[in-house]
């Protein structure tokens, strides 16, 4: 089995996780910038984090034969401090030209506050100015529906961005249709709690088909499973899906989206 992990926060994972993912067939992992588990106090802290994502983590992944790509942004959890946000936004362009940076992400909303919306709009403008792909975080639980609607409206109003170059992540049963109907890509996050279980994700594939859709683990420091994607592939096999359909969902679809960036290159497929 070959697969791509299109959303994993590997700075929070151990080398054993890399080894397990490589053993399961992972060829590429993509890591969006995210919250560190606490609010950083300065733009310098973000600068060091962006260096870790673009310099250190690709080297660590390469030791296990995995290609590592990343996305750069100020995450929505730290958007309430608008002065800090302005400082961080100023340093992001420095990293967008790095060879493993695919775009701006994961931007979005957390609690749907005014400050979060303001910072999201600035990220969207930045992505449009630099012609970047965009990866979007949608809120969790009761804020998800409202937050997803707000996000879609903000991005649709930015005419320099086309929906096929934007993936809206963490979709669930009540948000996936609106995302796909508006021409965006949709990401299903496979969590043991909240977001999507494997069974729910496969149900959504059966209802909405497999176009403009990918699965990811979004593994981080919390209760998450780095091998969620290959485990879901095994569940798809139990339901009778062909190897070709499974390969499309866990490999070819992520490739199709990320290949819109000229920086994205696949490793040589093993025999």
N, C-alpha and C positions, 0 to 999 in steps of 0.2 A: 504494500500500500504506500502511495505517496500522498503527501498533503502539505498544505500551507497553513500556518497559524497567523492569520491576518491581524490579530489584535491580542498581544500578550505583553504584560508589563514585566519584562524579564529582569530588570534591575532589582526586583523584589524576590526573584527566584534563585534557587541554588544551582550549582553546576550539575547536581544529580538530575534536576528537571531537564536541563539541556540534553543530558545523556539519554534520558528516557524518551524525550521527544524525537531525538535522532534515531533511536532504536525503533520507534513506531513509524518512522518514515517521513518525519518533518524535514523539508528541504529549505524552507524560508520562514522566518518569523518577522513580523512587523510590529513595532512598538510605538504607540502614540505617547506623547508627553502627557503626564497625569499628575495627580496629587501625590505627595510623598508620605501621606499618612498624618501629616501635620502641616500647618500653614507656614510657608517659608517667609522670612522676614525682610528679604532684600532681593533686588534684581541680580546681585552677584550670586546668590544661591541658585537662581534659575540658570544663570550662565554656566555654572559648574555642572548643573544637571544636564543641560543641553550638550555640554562637552562629553559627559558620560554616555549619553545616548548616541552621539555621533562618532566618538573616538574609541571608547573603552568597550562598550557592549558588542559592537561588531567583531572585535578581536576575540572576545570571550565565546561568542557563538561559533566563530570560525574553527575553534579548537574541536568542535563536535561536528564539523562538516555542514553547518547551517548558515545560510546567508541571513544577515540581519539588516533590516531597513527600519526607518523611524519617521515620525511626524513631530513637528515642533509647534508649541503654543503655550499660552497660559491657560490652565484648565479652569473650568467654570467654578470649581469649589473655592478658588482663590481670587475670584473676580470682584468681590465686594470692596476691596481696597483699590479704588480707581487710580489713585496716584501711583501705587506699585504697578498696577496693570499697565499704565502708560510707560513706565520705565522698562518693563519687560517687553512690551510690544516693540520698543525701539531696538532691542538687541536681536529680535527674531530674524530679520532679514540677513543678518550675518551668517546664520546657519542654514538658510534655505538653499544656498548653493552647494552645501556639502554633498558628496557623491551618494550617500545613502539616505538622504532626506527626500521623501516622496511628496510631502505637502504640509498643510497646516492642519493640526489635529492633536488630541481630540477636543475640539471646541464644542460649545453648546451651552446648555443650561443645567443648573442643579436644583435651585428653588424657584426659578422663574422670576427673580427679582429684577428691579429696574437697572441696577448696576450690572448684573449678569447680562442683561439684554444689551446694554451699552457696549460692554466689552466684546460680546459676540458680534455685534455690528462692526466693530473695529477689526476683529479678526477676519470677518468675511471680506471687508474692503482690502485688507492686506493680502489675502489669498487671491483676490481678483487682480490686484495691481501686479502681482508676481506670477500670475497664471499658474496657480498651484492646485493640485487635487485637494479635496477637503474631506476630513473624517469628523463626524459629529457625534457627540455624546448626548443622549436624551435622558431626562430625569427618570428617577425610579418611582415605583409605586403610584400613589395618588396624583403626583404631579406630572406623570408621563404624558397623558393625553393632551393636557393644556400646553405643556412644554413643547411637545412635538409640533403642535399646530403653530405655535409662536415661531419656532425654528424654521419651519417650512415657509412661512410667510416672509421672514427676514431674508432667507436665501433666495426665494423667488423674486424678491424685489431688487436683487443685485443682478442686473441683466448681463454683467460681464462673466458670470458663472453659469455654466450649463448643468442641468440636473444630473446628467450621466457621468459627470466628474465629481460628484458628491455622494458619499455613502452616509446614510443615517443609521447609526448603530443602536443596539439594545432595543430593537423593535419587539413588540409583543402582539398578541392576537388583535388587540384593539387599535394598533397604530400601523401595522404593516401595510394594510390596503392603501391608506392615504399616502404613504411614502412611495409605494410602487406606482400608484395612479398618477402621481405628479412627475414621474420620470426619474426619480432618484434610485440609487442602489440602496438596499436594506441589509443590515447586519443583524444576525440572531446570535445573542450571547448565551452560551451554554453554562449555566450555573447550577450547582446542586440545590441552591436556595435562591428564590426570586428569579428575575429575568426568565430564561427558558430552560426547562429540562430537555433532555434529548428527545423524549416522546413528544413534547409540545412543538419542538422545532420541526420534527419530521411531519407532524400533523399540518403545520403551516406550509411546508413544501408541497404536501398533497393537495392543499386547498389553493395555493397561489402559484404553484409551479416553481421552476428552478431558475428563472431568468432574473438577472440583476439582484442576486441574493447570495450571501455567503454566511458561514458559521464561524464563530470564534470562541475562545475560552475566556478572553479578557482576564487571564490569571494575574493575580497580584498578591499582596501580603495578607489578604483576607481568605475566607473560605471559598476556594476556587480550585479548579482541576486543570493543570496544564495539558493533560491528555484528553480533554473533553471532545475535541474534534474527531480523533480516530475512534474514540469510544462510541460516538454518535454514528460514525460510519459503520461500525459493527452492528448497531441497532438497525440501521437502514438495510443491511444485508439480511438481518433476521426477518424484516418485513417483505423481503423479496425484491428489493431494488437491484438492478444490474450493476456490475462493476463500472460500466460506462457512466451511468447516472451518478453514482457515488463519487467517481473521479471528477465529474463536472462540478459537484457541489463543494468538494473539499480541496480541489486543486485548480481546475480550469477557470472557475468563476473568479476566485481571487486574482488569478493571473490576468484575466481579461480587464478587471478594473485597474489594477496597479500598473499594467503595461501602458496605460495612458500617460504615465510618466516615463520620459526617455531614459531616466536613470535606472529603472527596474530591469534587472537582467536575471533570467533563470539560471541556476547552476546546471551543469551537464547532467541530464537524467541518467541515473545508474541503470546498467543492464539488468 
